[in-house]
Amino acid sequence: MYKLYFETIRNAGLKLTDKNFCLGCKRVDYNAGVEEFLEMLKANGIRNYLLSSGLKIFLENVSIAPCFEKIFATTFTYNQDGEANGVDFLMSDKNKVVAIKKILRESGSKDDDCSDVIYVGDGLTDRYAMDFVKEHGGRAVFVYLDSSSKEMQLIRERNGADFYARANFTRESELRKYIRKVCGLEK
């Protein structure tokens, strides 16, 4: 996958540098209410982590990055000129479970105690993480843009989440209400 990514960037006449990997990071469009939602979690002392198969350097430079305790994502190796020349770490669907266990250990929990974890996923690459969290006492939430999408259907068929909601994080959304309730923030 990243071979094609590298090739596309080179074909555009660009070098494989972090600066070029971050092109467009300040113009990311988020789902409705995401920025305020993440700020609300942070203001209430709820630790939030981002586990993504995307590129870590890009994600560390988006506007919502400060809302996360830590970002777990794909990283590259670099040559002496600062150009990427390979994949250092690939955040795969199974590596998301590894990241969850690391977060739990670093938080002082057993690496299989997800009782305080809510995992919000939006695609098939989240299925193992959602299964792990559910099997170990946490909650899995699947957000979608299209309720008839193939991903949504596959997650539903395997009972992959505890809660399903449109990817709308605004104050009055069902998703926001559910998260606030689970976190004990509802009055």
Secondary structure, DSSP 8 states (H G I E B T S, - for coil): -HHHHHHHHHHTT--S-HHHHTTTGGG----TTHHHHHHHHHHTT---EEEEEEEHHHHTTSTTGGG-SEEEEEEEEE-TTS-EEEEEE---HHHHHHHHHHHHHHTTS-TT--TT-EEEE-SGGGHHHHHHHHHTT-EEEEEES-TTSHHHHHHHHTT--SEEEES--STTSHHHHHHHHHTT---
